[in-house]
């Protein structure tokens, strides 16, 4: 417990530093927020325009889609605000031998490389996600008691996303100059925006059990809408533990292949 509080305290310091860095360059901060607003308008507008012409997509109308989209917008805040900068830096640390300076610090290396950078420019995604969830709950007559599913879904989706992304960038220990590995996951996760029913059976299996993008937003949304039993939430929660352990083990195993700058 003492170690846990120590790491919470360290992360609090990292977060404060990140806020100060963002406020030190207010123009960049504002520009990134405007970009995030533009992306939100484009993405939500895409589904709104599409569903003007067809009543539903694989059993999902626009009012129902706002719930998984709201969850995914909040997840998007974690992915681009808390994960992307760190995952993008890991291949550079490995290929340039910059892990040397981090290895000598009296802190868990995985914790350091996963938390050094925080971006706050996508705060509009939080507002967009909360608005979509509010609209979806209201439009579908969902009890607000079901809102307890949202933080559970975000915990599972965020941890699964982090774990899969970490395993992806950890491949840089094995393949030299793999600088674009962070972008592989960042774009692949966009698949989560679409109902799994639109994919072929092999793709459904892969997206549900191997690379579980399909369960990040739509499975908790189905629970919220009463389409499936809340028991199904045990699946993403179980995968959370599994992928977190696998990513940590793979990181520790791959770290043995690291060649320092002096090698």
N, C-alpha and C positions, 0 to 999 in steps of 0.2 A: 504493500500500500504506500509506503514511503517513496518507493521508486516511481510509482504512478503519479503521485503529487509532484515529484521533481520534474517529470516530463511535462505535466500540465503547466507548471510554472515556466518551463523553458519555452513551451509553445506560446504561452501568453506574451512572453518577451518578443518572440518572433513576430507575432501578430501586431503588436504595438509598433515595432520597427517597420513593418510593411505599410501600416497606415501612414506613418511619417514619410516614408519614401513616396507613396502615392500623392500625398499632399504637397510634397516638395516640388512636384511637376504638375501643377493643376491643369495646365493645358492638355497634356497627354491624358490625364485622368478623365477630363471632360470629353475629349475626342473618343476614347474607348467606350465611354458610357453611351455616346451618341451612336457609335457603331453597333453596340449591343441592342439599343432601341430599334435601329433599322432592321437588324436581323430578326428581332421579335415580330416586328410588323410584317416582314416578308414571309416568315414561316407560318404565323397564324393566318395571314391573308391567303396563303397558298391553300390551306385546308378550307377556309371559308369560301373562296371562289370555286374550288373543286366541288364542294358539296352544295353549291347553288344549282349545279347542273345535274348531279346525281343525288338520290336521297340518302345513300349511306355507302360506306366502304366496309365490306365484309362484316355487316351487321352493326357498324358503328356510325351513328349520325353525328353531326357537328356538336350538338349539346353533350353527347356522351364522350366524344373525343377530347373535350376540354379537360376532363379529369386526368387521363394519362399524359396529355400534353402539359398540364400544370405540374405534375410530378416530375416530368422530364425537364421542364424549365428550371425547377429548383435543383435537380441533379446537374444540369448544365452549369449552374453557379459553382458547384463543387469541382466539376471537371476542368473548367477553364480558369476558375479563380484560385483553386487550391492545389490542383494536380498538374496542370499543363506546364507551367513554368519549371516545376521540379523535374518532371519526367523528360522534358525537353533538354534539361541540363545534364542528365545522367550520362548519355552517350559521350558528351564532351568531356565530362570528368574522367571517364574511362579511357578514351582515346588520347587525351592529352596528358594523362598521368596526374590529373589534379586531385584524384582521390587520396594522394599521399598526405595532403594537409588535413583531410577530414579523418583519416584513419587514426591519427595520433590524438584526436580529441577524446576525452573520457565520456563519450556519449555513444549510444548505439548508432552505427553508421547508417542503417536503413532509415532510422528516424531523422537523421540530419539531412540526407539527400531527398527525403520525402516532404520536408517542411520548410526548407530554406526560403522559398519564394511564395508570396501570396499576392494575387492580383485582385483589385477591388473594382475594376472597370466594368464588370458585368453585373453590377447591382440591379440594373433594370430587369434582369432575368428573374430576380427574386420577386419584384413587383408583378411581373407578367405571370409568373407561376402562381402566386397567391391569388391574383385576380381570376385566372382561369379556373382554379380550384373552387373559389367562391361562386363563380358563375355556374360551373358544372354541378356543384352540390345543390344550388338553388334551382337550376333548370330541370334537374332530374328528380327533385323531391327527396334527396338523400338526407338522412338524419345526420346532424352534426356530430353525433357520437362516433360515426364512422371516420371522422377526421383523425382518430388515433392511428389509423392505418398509415397515414401519410408519413409521419416520422419513422415508423418501422420500415416503410418502403424505401425511404431515403437512406436510412442506415444500411440496409441490405444492398441497394443499388450503388451507393457510394463506395462501400467496401469492395463489392464485386468489381466495380469499374477500376478502382485503385489497384486491386490485386492483378487483374488481367493486364493493366497498363504497365505495372511494374515488371511482370514477367516478360512483356514485349520488349521493353527497353533493356532488360537484363541480358537479352540476346547479344548486346554490344560487347559483352565479355568474350563471346564466342566468335563474333564476326567483326573484323576490323572495319572502321569507317562507316558504321551503320548509323549515320546521323539522322536519317529520316524515320527511324523506327517509332518515335513518339507520334508522328502524324498518322501512322497506320491505324492505331487504336482510335485516335481522335476523330477520324472520319468513319471508321467502321461502326462506332457507337450510334451514328445517325440512323442506323437500321432500326433502332428501338422506337423511332417515331411512328412506325407503321405497324398495323395489326399483323400478327404472325399468320393469320388465316390467309393472307394474300400470297404467301410463299408456297413453294412445292413441299411435298412431304419430307424429302431429305433435308431441305433447308429448315423446315420447322423443327426437326429433330436436333439439328446442329444448333439452332438459335435458342433452343429450350434447355438442352442438356449439356452441350459442350462449350459453346460461346453464348451464354444465356442472356443475350441482349433483349430477347422477346419478353423476359419477365421483369425487366427494369421498371417499366411504366404500366404496361397493359395488364399484367397479372394483378397487381394491387388495385388497379382501376376496376377490374371485374369483381373483385371482392367488395369494393366500395359500392358498386352498383347492384350487388346482390346476385350476380350471375353465377358465381361459384362460392363454395364454402370458405370461410376464413381459415380453415385448416390448410388450405393451399399456401398460405403465407409461410408455413414451415419449410417449404421448398427453397425459396430465396434465402431464408434465414440459415438453413443448413448449408447452402452454397456459400454463404458469407464466411462461415467458419472454415469450410473446405478450401476455398480459394485464398483466404488470408494465410492459412498454414502453408499451402503449396507455394505461394509467392515468396514467403519468407524463407522456406527451405531452398527454393530455387535460387534466391538471391545469395544465401550463404554458400551454397554449392558453387555457384558461378564465380563468386568473389575469389575463390582459390585460383582462378585463371588470370587474375589481375596482374599485370606487369607494371610496376611503378615507373615513374619518370626516370629513375636512375638505372633501370634494368636494360 
